């Protein structure tokens, strides 16, 4: 774990710099990580249910598109 920590910190620092640095870079990096975590969870559940979660999402998307 001690060996991986500096590598992980370097990766985070690089990502923050890629996202503009400073507080904006930190916030963008955190939001991106949060979004990716939720996407991974959604995909895992969707795969476990044979795509049922995507079907539900698509029904809601279609319904809301009809409202527009």
Secondary structure, 3 states (H helix, E strand, C coil): CHHHHHHHHHHHHHHHHHCCCHHHHHHHHHHHHHHHHHHHHHHHHHHHCCCHHHHHHHHHHHHHHHHC
